[in-house]
Amino acid sequence: MKLSKEYDRLQKNIRKVKKPPIEVWSNKYPDKKCIVTIEISEFTCLCPKTALPDFATIIIKYIPDKYCVELKSFKYYLLSYRNVGIFHEHAINRILDDFVHACHPRWTNIIGEFNPRGGIKTTVTREYKRK
């Protein structure tokens, strides 16, 4: 295995990048297990190597507990990635971490379907289940 120090350097502080808050509202049916699906077809970030734009569809499914995600603030949160150089895998991990931190769902699944770059399409999936 050859670790690229150049790529490693590009993502050194990605977990510390400031993002706008994701707001929530109280779920009046926390005893019900409904699945909420949010699909964002206009996600954009930058390739950390070339600074060229990457486009993706982000699909989030979650079972709320006490809180649901407020969609306007979530849209602004996602828009803040537009000028961030971030690898696809890191973007999905960061979005899920911030989403879980904001609304504390029972379960969530996130899929990032990134448009092909250089003829290669990337799909990144991550799941969270509260213990």
Buried (B, 14 or more C-beta within 10 A) or exposed (E): EEEEEEEEEBBEEBEEEEBEEBBBEEBEEEEEEEEBEBEBEEBBBBBBEEEEEBBBBBBBBBBBBEBBBBEEBBBBBBBBBEEBBBBBEBBBBBBBEBBBEBBBBBBBBBBBBBEEBEEEEBEBEBEBEEE
